[in-house]
Amino acid sequence: MAVAAAVVIAGGGAGVGGALGGAGVEAGTEALAGNTAGDVVDSLPGRSLKTRKAEAQKSAKNGKTDEALGRFKLKRLKKQAEHEFECLAASDGKVRDFLARTPCTSLDRLLMAVGDGHGNAAVVSVVRVGFRDKKQATAFEKVERVQGSGDVRPLEIAAVLGLTGVRISGRHYRSRADKNGMVVAETETATGHLDAGTLDALADVAAYFPIR
């Protein structure tokens, strides 16, 4: 399982895992009430997903999160970021065992809801785990990337964003090294519809979002 998650939703396409149903959809719509205004402007009309991802990644690397989301015709709805110096309490499985032997030096977590202004909404969660040196970060990545090895958990979706029943499936995942740390992003549907290609592209971009 991944260290963290990026959950993002775009308009169009078929819904994939993690979507809310029945009362959950209504609760999700209420929690993200600003996502029905139809006020999101497409900054790259007519462009391919490949182009959108490339341009969004440039914006994200420059610290411009909202601009990056705009490349996908999305806007930020809610956001919370937390910085800690200890990772053990937020981890489980073999990942926790590794961190017990090799403590992290920092834990940064970001959870964000985004949407397209037409009811298709999402959550973006990104986690960065920092270590004393690059060697430790590389060793951590080797443990974390194994399916079923455990997690460093993202911020709680229900508590932070008011979205219940949304779970990260691990199907849309992006990790990258960041100096002496590791960043992980995943994507999942919360409400509405989206396609797997968009989720994958958004995970690639979210891995570069500034977390603090």
N, CA, C and O of each residue as an XYZ file, in Angstrom:
848
protein
N       0.832     -1.197      0.000
C       0.000      0.000      0.000
C       0.867      1.247      0.000
O       2.035      1.212      0.389
N       0.284      2.333     -0.436
C       1.056      3.561     -0.558
C       1.107      4.306      0.756
O       0.297      4.079      1.655
N       2.066      5.194      0.850
C       2.217      6.006      2.040
C       1.087      7.002      2.153
O       0.670      7.341      3.260
N       0.591      7.471      1.043
C      -0.429      8.486      1.087
C      -1.320      8.401     -0.112
O      -1.260      7.459     -0.902
N      -2.149      9.409     -0.229
C      -3.088      9.368     -1.297
C      -3.350     10.716     -1.875
O      -3.288     11.733     -1.185
N      -3.649     10.721     -3.169
C      -4.162     11.929     -3.764
C      -5.451     11.543     -4.395
O      -5.465     10.698     -5.291
N      -6.553     12.130     -3.965
C      -7.826     11.769     -4.508
C      -8.345     12.953     -5.274
O      -8.561     14.012     -4.685
N      -8.551     12.818     -6.548
C      -8.982     13.953     -7.334
C     -10.047     13.515     -8.309
O     -10.015     12.387     -8.801
N     -10.994     14.395     -8.596
C     -12.068     14.059     -9.490
C     -12.186     15.070    -10.610
O     -12.092     16.277    -10.383
N     -12.389     14.580    -11.811
C     -12.616     15.451    -12.955
C     -13.922     15.062    -13.616
O     -14.397     13.939    -13.442
N     -14.508     15.979    -14.373
C     -15.756     15.695    -15.039
C     -15.579     14.731    -16.187
O     -14.507     14.648    -16.786
N     -16.656     13.990    -16.495
C     -16.632     13.059    -17.608
C     -16.024     11.744    -17.235
O     -15.378     11.621    -16.195
N     -16.227     10.738    -18.089
C     -15.621      9.438    -17.870
C     -16.433      8.607    -16.911
O     -17.407      9.075    -16.322
N     -16.003      7.330    -16.761
C     -16.698      6.407    -15.886
C     -16.109      6.476    -14.498
O     -14.900      6.637    -14.328
N     -16.980      6.352    -13.494
C     -16.492      6.367    -12.128
C     -15.708      5.114    -11.818
O     -16.011      4.047    -12.352
N     -14.696      5.223    -10.957
C     -13.941      4.067    -10.516
C     -13.941      4.041     -9.007
O     -14.457      4.964     -8.376
N     -13.372      3.001     -8.409
C     -13.434      2.697     -6.994
C     -13.467      3.884     -6.064
O     -12.895      4.934     -6.354
N     -14.157      3.706     -4.919
C     -14.161      4.740     -3.907
C     -15.343      5.693     -4.018
O     -15.522      6.535     -3.138
N     -16.162      5.593     -5.073
C     -17.289      6.499     -5.226
C     -18.316      6.249     -4.141
O     -18.483      5.115     -3.693
N     -18.997      7.284     -3.719
C     -20.038      7.175     -2.725
C     -21.335      6.778     -3.398
O     -21.543      7.068     -4.576
N     -22.200      6.121     -2.660
C     -23.479      5.728     -3.215
C     -24.611      6.155     -2.307
O     -24.399      6.317     -1.105
N     -25.831      6.349     -2.852
C     -27.009      6.647     -2.073
C     -26.845      7.860     -1.195
O     -26.516      8.952     -1.657
N     -27.090      7.633      0.133
C     -26.982      8.733      1.086
C     -25.584      9.310      1.105
O     -25.397     10.492      1.395
N     -24.577      8.461      0.791
C     -23.199      8.930      0.776
C     -22.987     10.004     -0.262
O     -22.239     10.951     -0.021
N     -23.628      9.884     -1.414
C     -23.511     10.892     -2.462
C     -24.075     12.214     -1.979
O     -23.478     13.271     -2.184
N     -25.256     12.143     -1.322
C     -25.871     13.360     -0.811
C     -24.983     14.011      0.241
O     -24.808     15.230      0.253
N     -24.416     13.173      1.137
C     -23.536     13.710      2.174
C     -22.300     14.341      1.557
O     -21.843     15.393      2.001
N     -21.758     13.688      0.520
C     -20.579     14.218     -0.146
C     -20.871     15.533     -0.830
O     -20.058     16.456     -0.785
N     -22.040     15.627     -1.469
C     -22.431     16.862     -2.143
C     -22.603     17.991     -1.143
O     -22.220     19.131     -1.409
N     -23.188     17.668      0.023
C     -23.388     18.685      1.061
C     -22.052     19.151      1.629
O     -21.856     20.342      1.869
N     -21.127     18.201      1.845
C     -19.821     18.549      2.407
C     -19.017     19.426      1.457
O     -18.200     20.239      1.888
N     -19.258     19.251      0.157
C     -18.537     20.017     -0.861
C     -19.514     20.924     -1.596
O     -19.598     20.899     -2.824
N     -20.246     21.721     -0.834
C     -21.321     22.540     -1.387
C     -20.844     23.522     -2.444
O     -21.630     23.917     -3.305
N     -19.589     23.926     -2.407
C     -19.079     24.881     -3.388
C     -18.760     24.277     -4.727
O     -18.206     24.945     -5.601
N     -19.113     22.991     -4.901
C     -18.742     22.306     -6.137
C     -19.885     22.205     -7.130
O     -19.850     21.360     -8.024
N     -20.891     23.045     -6.991
C     -22.017     23.015     -7.930
C     -22.262     24.372     -8.578
O     -23.313     24.593     -9.179
N     -21.310     25.270     -8.462
C     -21.502     26.639     -8.962
C     -21.242     26.779    -10.454
O     -21.611     27.789    -11.053
N     -20.612     25.780    -11.063
C     -20.295     25.867    -12.484
C     -19.350     26.999    -12.818
O     -19.437     27.585    -13.896
N     -18.433     27.316    -11.888
C     -17.583     28.493    -12.043
C     -16.128     28.172    -12.372
O     -15.271     29.051    -12.291
N     -15.841     26.932    -12.741
C     -14.458     26.553    -13.036
C     -14.151     26.815    -14.508
O     -14.859     26.337    -15.394
N     -13.097     27.573    -14.755
C     -12.696     27.912    -16.120
C     -11.627     26.936    -16.596
O     -10.673     26.652    -15.872
N     -11.785     26.429    -17.801
C     -10.795     25.526    -18.391
C      -9.640     26.364    -18.931
O      -9.809     27.091    -19.910
N      -8.470     26.271    -18.305
C      -7.325     27.084    -18.732
C      -6.618     26.516    -19.958
O      -5.773     27.180    -20.557
N      -6.968     25.283    -20.330
C      -6.352     24.660    -21.515
C      -7.429     24.001    -22.375
O      -7.400     22.785    -22.560
N      -8.366     24.767    -22.898
C      -9.467     24.181    -23.671
C      -8.976     23.420    -24.892
O      -8.110     23.884    -25.634
N      -9.551     22.246    -25.080
C      -9.235     21.448    -26.254
C      -7.914     20.713    -26.206
O      -7.562     20.024    -27.163
N      -7.168     20.842    -25.109
C      -5.861     20.191    -25.025
C      -5.991     18.742    -24.573
O      -6.954     18.374    -23.900
N      -5.020     17.933    -24.947
C      -5.016     16.520    -24.577
C      -4.668     16.353    -23.101
O      -4.134     17.266    -22.470
N      -4.976     15.176    -22.562
C      -4.640     14.896    -21.170
C      -3.129     14.933    -20.962
O      -2.659     15.367    -19.911
N      -2.373     14.484    -21.950
C      -0.909     14.502    -21.852
C      -0.393     15.932    -21.688
O       0.486     16.196    -20.867
N      -0.949     16.849    -22.479
C      -0.544     18.253    -22.389
C      -0.966     18.860    -21.062
O      -0.202     19.593    -20.434
N      -2.190     18.552    -20.635
C      -2.684     19.068    -19.361
C      -1.781     18.628    -18.210
O      -1.445     19.423    -17.332
N      -1.392     17.350    -18.227
C      -0.532     16.840    -17.160
C       0.821     17.535    -17.158
O       1.325     17.916    -16.102
N       1.405     17.699    -18.332
C       2.721     18.339    -18.430
C       2.678     19.776    -17.916
O       3.560     20.198    -17.168
N       1.654     20.523    -18.318
C       1.538     21.912    -17.880
C       1.218     22.005    -16.387
O       1.731     22.876    -15.685
N       0.367     21.100    -15.916
C       0.018     21.092    -14.496
C       1.225     20.758    -13.635
O       1.398     21.312    -12.550
N       2.054     19.852    -14.124
C       3.251     19.478    -13.369
C       4.217     20.657    -13.249
O       4.841     20.852    -12.206
N       4.336     21.442    -14.325
C       5.175     22.642    -14.272
C       4.667     23.596    -13.192
O       5.448     24.139    -12.411
N       3.356     23.790    -13.159
C       2.769     24.693    -12.163
C       3.000     24.168    -10.751
O       3.357     24.929     -9.852
N       2.795     22.865    -10.560
C       2.968     22.266     -9.235
C       4.404     22.401     -8.749
O       4.639     22.706     -7.579
N       5.361     22.177     -9.637
C       6.781     22.287     -9.265
C       7.152     23.718     -8.885
O       8.110     23.942     -8.145
N       6.389     24.685     -9.396
C       6.617     26.095     -9.056
C       5.802     26.533     -7.842
O       5.753     27.718     -7.515
N       5.162     25.567     -7.177
C       4.393     25.870     -5.975
C       3.023     26.446     -6.226
O       2.402     26.965     -5.298
N       2.519     26.375     -7.466
C       1.238     26.980     -7.832
C       0.159     25.901     -7.925
O      -0.210     25.462     -9.014
N      -0.337     25.487     -6.764
C      -1.303     24.392     -6.701
C      -2.594     24.712     -7.437
O      -3.068     23.901     -8.232
N      -3.166     25.877     -7.183
C      -4.438     26.228     -7.823
C      -4.292     26.318     -9.338
O      -5.192     25.913    -10.074
N      -3.175     26.841     -9.801
C      -2.925     26.905    -11.238
C      -2.817     25.505    -11.820
O      -3.322     25.244    -12.912
N      -2.165     24.607    -11.100
C      -2.038     23.222    -11.561
C      -3.401     22.561    -11.672
O      -3.675     21.861    -12.647
N      -4.260     22.777    -10.679
C      -5.603     22.209    -10.730
C      -6.385     22.773    -11.904
O      -7.152     22.056    -12.547
N      -6.191     24.059    -12.185
C      -6.882     24.690    -13.305
C      -6.536     24.080    -14.642
O      -7.338     24.130    -15.575
N      -5.347     23.501    -14.748
C      -4.956     22.832    -15.996
C      -5.867     21.650    -16.287
O      -6.031     21.254    -17.442
N      -6.462     21.084    -15.233
C      -7.390     19.963    -15.388
C      -8.844     20.408    -15.290
O      -9.747     19.574    -15.208
N      -9.072     21.715    -15.298
C     -10.407     22.290    -15.120
C     -10.982     21.878    -13.765
O     -12.117     21.412    -13.668
N     -10.177     22.061    -12.733
C     -10.570     21.765    -11.360
C     -10.284     22.969    -10.470
O      -9.479     23.831    -10.823
N     -10.939     23.024     -9.324
C     -10.654     24.058     -8.328
C     -10.545     23.419     -6.946
O     -11.062     22.328     -6.702
N      -9.862     24.125     -6.053
C      -9.720     23.654     -4.675
C     -10.976     23.998     -3.892
O     -11.484     25.116     -3.981
N     -11.478     23.033     -3.122
C     -12.665     23.235     -2.301
C     -12.328     23.327     -0.814
O     -12.821     24.217     -0.121
N     -11.499     22.422     -0.326
C     -11.064     22.414      1.069
C      -9.610     21.963      1.125
O      -9.136     21.249      0.241
N      -8.902     22.389      2.180
C      -7.498     21.994      2.311
C      -7.067     22.027      3.769
O      -7.443     22.925      4.523
N      -6.277     21.039      4.152
C      -5.636     21.044      5.467
C      -4.266     20.393      5.348
O      -4.118     19.361      4.693
N      -3.265     20.996      5.979
C      -1.909     20.452      5.982
C      -1.409     20.375      7.413
O      -1.707     21.247      8.229
N      -0.646     19.327      7.716
C      -0.085     19.152      9.049
C       1.382     18.759      8.951
O       1.774     17.996      8.067
N       2.186     19.286      9.864
C       3.615     18.969      9.924
C       3.926     18.356     11.280
O       3.579     18.924     12.316
N       4.583     17.192     11.277
C       4.951     16.499     12.507
C       6.401     16.035     12.407
O       7.015     16.088     11.342
N       6.930     15.582     13.531
C       8.313     15.109     13.560
C       8.410     13.615     13.853
O       9.511     13.083     13.996
N       7.262     12.932     13.943
C       7.238     11.520     14.295
C       6.249     10.793     13.403
O       5.153     11.294     13.150
N       6.628      9.611     12.924
C       5.805      8.883     11.958
C       5.203      7.597     12.504
O       4.240      7.082     11.936
N       5.749      7.067     13.593
C       5.388      5.734     14.055
C       3.900      5.599     14.355
O       3.286      4.595     13.994
N       3.316      6.593     15.008
C       1.908      6.522     15.395
C       0.972      6.500     14.195
O      -0.162      6.034     14.304
N       1.431      6.997     13.057
C       0.596      7.062     11.853
C       0.867      5.911     10.891
O       0.389      5.929      9.756
N       1.629      4.910     11.331
C       2.032      3.828     10.428
C       1.544      2.475     10.910
O       1.118      2.330     12.056
N       1.609      1.482     10.026
C       1.252      0.120     10.404
C       2.021     -0.882      9.548
O       2.706     -0.506      8.597
N       1.900     -2.163      9.899
C       2.529     -3.234      9.126
C       4.047     -3.178      9.117
O       4.675     -2.694     10.058
N       4.620     -3.684      8.032
C       6.076     -3.698      7.897
C       6.653     -2.288      7.785
O       7.809     -2.052      8.136
N       5.845     -1.364      7.299
C       6.274      0.037      7.255
C       6.529      0.539      8.679
O       7.514      1.234      8.929
N       5.648      0.187      9.599
C       5.829      0.581     11.003
C       7.081     -0.074     11.586
O       7.840      0.563     12.317
N       7.290     -1.347     11.259
C       8.484     -2.044     11.748
C       9.754     -1.328     11.284
O      10.701     -1.165     12.053
N       9.762     -0.903     10.013
C      10.923     -0.183      9.481
C      11.135      1.123     10.238
O      12.259      1.452     10.620
N      10.055      1.862     10.453
C      10.164      3.162     11.115
C      10.549      3.029     12.587
O      11.124      3.952     13.164
N      10.235      1.885     13.196
C      10.656      1.654     14.575
C      12.175      1.511     14.655
O      12.798      1.908     15.640
N      12.762      0.933     13.596
C      14.219      0.762     13.545
C      14.914      2.006     13.003
O      16.027      2.342     13.407
N      14.226      2.685     12.070
C      14.806      3.849     11.395
C      13.817      5.008     11.487
O      13.038      5.221     10.558
N      13.833      5.746     12.567
C      12.845      6.815     12.757
C      12.934      7.888     11.669
O      14.019      8.232     11.199
N      11.781      8.400     11.289
C      11.767      9.512     10.346
C      12.141     10.796     11.080
O      12.142     10.838     12.310
N      12.451     11.821     10.335
C      12.759     13.126     10.924
C      11.619     14.123     10.728
O      11.577     15.162     11.387
N      10.696     13.805      9.822
C       9.553     14.697      9.588
C       8.439     13.945      8.882
O       8.680     12.978      8.160
N       7.216     14.407      9.104
C       6.043     13.859      8.437
C       5.152     15.027      8.050
O       4.625     15.724      8.917
N       4.982     15.242      6.750
C       4.117     16.295      6.226
C       2.960     15.654      5.484
O       3.156     14.824      4.596
N       1.750     16.049      5.861
C       0.564     15.475      5.224
C      -0.383     16.583      4.753
O      -0.637     17.552      5.468
N      -0.884     16.416      3.558
C      -1.820     17.359      2.943
C      -3.071     16.609      2.525
O      -2.987     15.535      1.929
N      -4.225     17.168      2.834
C      -5.495     16.608      2.383
C      -6.317     17.735      1.787
O      -6.527     18.766      2.425
N      -6.775     17.538      0.582
C      -7.464     18.598     -0.142
C      -8.645     18.025     -0.920
O      -8.541     16.955     -1.520
N      -9.748     18.731     -0.907
C     -10.884     18.386     -1.759
C     -10.868     19.306     -2.968
O     -10.672     20.514     -2.834
N     -11.073     18.735     -4.144
C     -11.130     19.524     -5.372
C     -12.342     19.088     -6.183
O     -12.883     18.003     -5.974
N     -12.760     19.941     -7.108
C     -13.904     19.596     -7.928
C     -13.956     20.402     -9.205
O     -13.176     21.334     -9.402
N     -14.895     20.029    -10.079
C     -14.999     20.691    -11.379
C     -16.129     21.704    -11.447
O     -16.401     22.253    -12.514
N     -16.804     21.964    -10.303
C     -17.888     22.933    -10.276
C     -19.213     22.387    -10.742
O     -20.202     23.119    -10.796
N     -19.253     21.092    -11.086
C     -20.487     20.477    -11.573
C     -20.826     19.217    -10.788
O     -21.487     18.319    -11.309
N     -20.376     19.149     -9.537
C     -20.716     18.018     -8.684
C     -19.708     16.889     -8.677
O     -19.773     16.008     -7.819
N     -18.777     16.898     -9.617
C     -17.712     15.897     -9.620
C     -16.610     16.396     -8.693
O     -15.967     17.405     -8.984
N     -16.387     15.706     -7.588
C     -15.484     16.211     -6.559
C     -14.449     15.181     -6.193
O     -14.525     14.029     -6.619
N     -13.458     15.605     -5.384
C     -12.381     14.712     -5.057
C     -11.644     15.130     -3.830
O     -11.900     16.182     -3.244
N     -10.707     14.273     -3.444
C      -9.828     14.575     -2.330
C      -8.406     14.395     -2.816
O      -8.115     13.430     -3.522
N      -7.523     15.292     -2.457
C      -6.103     15.144     -2.789
C      -5.356     14.977     -1.475
O      -5.366     15.878     -0.637
N      -4.716     13.849     -1.291
C      -3.907     13.646     -0.100
C      -2.488     13.309     -0.520
O      -2.264     12.416     -1.337
N      -1.542     14.025      0.039
C      -0.127     13.812     -0.266
C       0.625     13.679      1.053
O       0.354     14.418      1.999
N       1.559     12.748      1.121
C       2.360     12.557      2.327
C       3.838     12.549      1.963
O       4.259     11.889      1.013
N       4.617     13.299      2.742
C       6.076     13.256      2.592
C       6.694     12.784      3.898
O       6.439     13.352      4.960
N       7.515     11.734      3.809
C       8.227     11.200      4.964
C       9.706     11.539      4.806
O      10.333     11.148      3.821
N      10.266     12.266      5.774
C      11.664     12.685      5.699
C      12.568     11.838      6.582
O      12.143     11.346      7.627
N      13.823     11.671      6.157
C      14.808     10.884      6.906
C      16.111     11.660      7.036
O      16.263     12.742      6.469
N      17.056     11.089      7.793
C      18.342     11.760      8.007
C      19.150     11.870      6.724
O      19.869     12.848      6.520
N      19.032     10.859      5.851
C      19.800     10.885      4.610
C      19.051     10.139      3.510
O      18.048      9.472      3.760
N      19.556     10.267      2.301
C      18.916      9.672      1.132
C      18.917      8.150      1.199
O      17.984      7.509      0.716
N      19.948      7.569      1.787
C      20.036      6.113      1.909
C      18.861      5.564      2.707
O      18.280      4.546      2.328
N      18.506      6.216      3.798
C      17.367      5.781      4.600
C      16.056      5.930      3.827
O      15.184      5.064      3.898
N      15.928      7.025      3.093
C      14.716      7.247      2.303
C      14.554      6.171      1.233
O      13.444      5.701      0.985
N      15.662      5.781      0.599
C      15.628      4.739     -0.426
C      15.245      3.398      0.182
O      14.461      2.650     -0.401
N      15.794      3.092      1.346
C      15.468      1.843      2.026
C      13.993      1.806      2.420
O      13.345      0.763      2.330
N      13.468      2.948      2.854
C      12.053      3.038      3.202
C      11.174      2.773      1.987
O      10.183      2.049      2.081
N      11.532      3.351      0.854
C      10.747      3.181     -0.372
C      10.671      1.719     -0.777
O       9.635      1.274     -1.271
N      11.734      0.966     -0.583
C      11.756     -0.451     -0.957
C      10.767     -1.261     -0.122
O      10.186     -2.231     -0.608
N      10.578     -0.862      1.132
C       9.608     -1.539      1.991
C       8.194     -1.099      1.642
O       7.293     -1.926      1.504
N       8.009      0.188      1.504
C       6.674      0.760      1.298
C       6.021      0.341     -0.010
O       4.802      0.181     -0.072
N       6.820      0.163     -1.056
C       6.241     -0.096     -2.378
C       5.676     -1.501     -2.518
O       4.965     -1.772     -3.485
N       5.967     -2.405     -1.586
C       5.465     -3.777     -1.649
C       4.006     -3.808     -1.212
O       3.670     -3.350     -0.119
N       3.140     -4.347     -2.065
C       1.716     -4.422     -1.759
C       1.498     -5.189     -0.460
O       2.029     -6.286     -0.284
N       0.718     -4.610      0.449
C       0.416     -5.257      1.712
C       1.439     -5.030      2.800
O       1.345     -5.629      3.872
N       2.425     -4.169      2.547
C       3.488     -3.941      3.529
C       3.105     -2.927      4.599
O       3.847     -2.733      5.562
N       1.970     -2.286      4.442
C       1.527     -1.285      5.400
C       1.591      0.124      4.840
O       1.904      0.326      3.667
N       1.290      1.094      5.691
C       1.172      2.491      5.262
C       1.716      3.458      6.299
O       1.844      3.122      7.476
N       2.027      4.638      5.854
C       1.974      5.825      6.703
C       0.682      6.515      6.289
O       0.571      7.011      5.168
N      -0.276      6.547      7.176
C      -1.632      6.929      6.804
C      -1.766      8.421      6.482
O      -1.115      9.260      7.104
N      -2.607      8.733      5.517
C      -2.913     10.142      5.233
C      -3.806     10.714      6.320
O      -4.261      9.977      7.194
N      -4.062     12.002      6.282
C      -5.014     12.610      7.196
C      -6.380     11.975      6.983
O      -6.691     11.513      5.886
N      -7.191     11.953      8.028
C      -8.482     11.282      7.993
C      -9.474     12.041      7.103
O      -9.806     13.195      7.372
N      -9.934     11.382      6.051
C     -10.809     12.025      5.070
C     -12.114     12.498      5.696
O     -12.545     13.625      5.454
N     -12.752     11.637      6.506
C     -14.039     12.000      7.099
C     -13.896     13.168      8.068
O     -14.717     14.085      8.064
N     -12.859     13.137      8.894
C     -12.678     14.180      9.907
C     -12.310     15.522      9.295
O     -12.800     16.563      9.732
N     -11.451     15.501      8.288
C     -10.941     16.747      7.708
C     -11.894     17.344      6.677
O     -12.111     18.556      6.647
N     -12.461     16.484      5.833
C     -13.263     16.978      4.709
C     -14.759     16.733      4.853
O     -15.550     17.246      4.061
N     -15.158     15.948      5.865
C     -16.569     15.662      6.049
C     -17.131     14.680      5.049
O     -18.346     14.606      4.866
N     -16.255     13.915      4.390
C     -16.675     12.919      3.407
C     -16.590     11.534      4.029
O     -15.507     11.090      4.410
N     -17.717     10.849      4.135
C     -17.730      9.511      4.707
C     -17.789      8.458      3.606
O     -18.361      8.695      2.542
N     -17.200      7.304      3.864
C     -17.256      6.197      2.916
C     -16.280      6.289      1.766
O     -16.349      5.478      0.843
N     -15.368      7.254      1.790
C     -14.365      7.392      0.728
C     -13.104      6.668      1.170
O     -12.561      6.963      2.235
N     -12.637      5.735      0.372
C     -11.457      4.948      0.698
C     -10.466      4.981     -0.453
O     -10.855      5.099     -1.615
N      -9.206      4.880     -0.133
C      -8.150      4.840     -1.134
C      -7.920      3.398     -1.551
O      -7.642      2.549     -0.704
N      -8.028      3.108     -2.827
C      -7.878      1.734     -3.311
C      -6.438      1.372     -3.632
O      -6.096      0.190     -3.660
N      -5.584      2.366     -3.875
C      -4.203      2.095     -4.253
C      -4.009      1.833     -5.735
O      -2.907      1.478     -6.155
N      -5.047      1.998     -6.535
C      -4.929      1.718     -7.975
C      -4.292      2.860     -8.762
O      -3.756      2.641     -9.849
N      -4.348      4.056     -8.231
C      -3.792      5.230     -8.925
C      -2.751      5.848     -7.997
O      -3.087      6.560     -7.050
N      -1.502      5.567     -8.280
C      -0.428      5.774     -7.298
C       0.798      6.395     -7.942
O       1.177      6.036     -9.057
N       1.417      7.335     -7.227
C       2.653      7.948     -7.721
C       3.558      8.229     -6.536
O       3.139      8.862     -5.567
N       4.795      7.763     -6.606
C       5.770      8.078     -5.565
C       7.002      8.682     -6.217
O       7.282      8.439     -7.391
N       7.724      9.461     -5.451
C       8.962     10.041     -5.964
C       9.890     10.378     -4.798
O       9.444     10.636     -3.679
N      11.181     10.368     -5.088
C      12.169     10.789     -4.098
C      12.192     12.308     -4.043
O      11.997     12.975     -5.058
N      12.430     12.850     -2.860
C      12.519     14.300     -2.674
C      13.638     14.580     -1.674
O      13.404     14.663     -0.468
N      14.849     14.725     -2.191
C      16.035     14.920     -1.352
C      16.159     13.754     -0.375
O      16.342     12.616     -0.805
N      16.063     14.014      0.940
C      16.175     12.948      1.932
C      14.814     12.398      2.342
O      14.660     11.855      3.436
N      13.844     12.539      1.472
C      12.498     12.090      1.793
C      11.838     11.362      0.646
O      12.402     11.235     -0.441
N      10.636     10.888      0.904
C       9.832     10.214     -0.104
C       8.429     10.801     -0.081
O       7.843     10.994      0.985
N       7.901     11.080     -1.255
C       6.556     11.621     -1.408
C       5.699     10.589     -2.130
O       6.143      9.975     -3.100
N       4.479     10.401     -1.660
C       3.562      9.463     -2.304
C       2.216     10.135     -2.529
O       1.718     10.846     -1.656
N       1.631      9.912     -3.689
C       0.296     10.415     -4.010
C      -0.507      9.293     -4.651
O       0.036      8.481     -5.400
N      -1.796      9.249     -4.355
C      -2.714      8.307     -4.999
C      -3.986      9.040     -5.388
O      -4.247     10.146     -4.916
N      -4.768      8.420     -6.243
C      -6.013      9.060     -6.657
C      -7.185      8.122     -6.479
O      -7.029      6.904     -6.560
N      -8.341      8.674     -6.241
C      -9.563      7.895     -6.038
C     -10.780      8.773     -6.250
O     -10.707      9.991     -6.086
N     -11.874      8.178     -6.607
C     -13.128      8.913     -6.776
C     -13.804      9.141     -5.437
O     -13.793      8.259     -4.578
N     -14.388     10.306     -5.252
C     -15.191     10.590     -4.062
C     -16.658     10.713     -4.459
O     -17.481      9.923     -3.996
N     -17.005     11.674     -5.298
C     -18.362     11.805     -5.827
C     -18.282     12.100     -7.318
O     -17.296     12.663     -7.793
N     -19.308     11.724     -8.044
C     -19.336     12.003     -9.471
C     -18.627     10.949    -10.294
O     -18.560      9.785     -9.899
N     -18.099     11.353    -11.437
C     -17.505     10.426    -12.401
C     -16.143     10.928    -12.871
O     -15.912     12.134    -12.961
N     -15.266     10.014    -13.161
C     -13.939     10.310    -13.684
C     -13.380      9.053    -14.316
O     -13.883      7.955    -14.082
N     -12.337      9.216    -15.117
C     -11.723      8.058    -15.758
C     -10.357      7.782    -15.151
O      -9.741      8.650    -14.533
N      -9.900      6.545    -15.345
C      -8.644      6.110    -14.742
C      -7.454      6.922    -15.241
O      -6.533      7.205    -14.476
N      -7.466      7.298    -16.515
C      -6.359      8.069    -17.067
C      -6.213      9.418    -16.395
O      -5.099      9.863    -16.119
N      -7.337     10.072    -16.130
C      -7.292     11.360    -15.443
C      -6.788     11.195    -14.015
O      -5.993     12.002    -13.534
N      -7.250     10.151    -13.343
C      -6.798      9.897    -11.976
C      -5.294      9.656    -11.926
O      -4.602     10.164    -11.044
N      -4.801      8.883    -12.875
C      -3.355      8.621    -12.920
C      -2.571      9.911    -13.150
O      -1.562     10.159    -12.490
N      -3.043     10.729    -14.089
C      -2.352     11.985    -14.398
C      -2.363     12.928    -13.199
O      -1.366     13.590    -12.913
N      -3.485     12.982    -12.508
C      -3.594     13.848    -11.344
C      -2.696     13.379    -10.199
O      -2.154     14.194     -9.452
N      -2.546     12.082    -10.070
C      -1.624     11.567     -9.051
C      -0.193     11.979     -9.373
O       0.567     12.357     -8.482
N       0.168     11.903    -10.653
C       1.514     12.322    -11.066
C       1.771     13.782    -10.703
O       2.866     14.138    -10.267
N       0.763     14.616    -10.886
C       0.907     16.046    -10.595
C       0.879     16.306     -9.089
O       1.671     17.099     -8.580
N      -0.024     15.646     -8.383
C      -0.173     15.877     -6.946
C       1.088     15.542     -6.168
O       1.327     16.108     -5.101
N       1.891     14.636     -6.685
C       3.146     14.275     -6.015
C       4.113     15.454     -5.927
O       5.088     15.402     -5.177
N       3.847     16.525     -6.696
C       4.702     17.720     -6.678
C       4.044     18.908     -5.974
O       4.631     19.988     -5.919
N       2.839     18.724     -5.438
C       2.182     19.823     -4.732
C       2.979     20.213     -3.485
O       3.478     19.338     -2.778
N       3.104     21.507     -3.208
C       3.691     21.912     -1.926
C       2.778     21.450     -0.797
O       1.565     21.651     -0.857
N       3.352     20.833      0.227
C       2.533     20.205      1.262
C       2.204     21.162      2.396
O       1.116     21.071      2.965
N       3.092     22.064      2.742
C       2.840     22.959      3.872
C       1.987     24.151      3.469
O       1.683     25.002      4.305
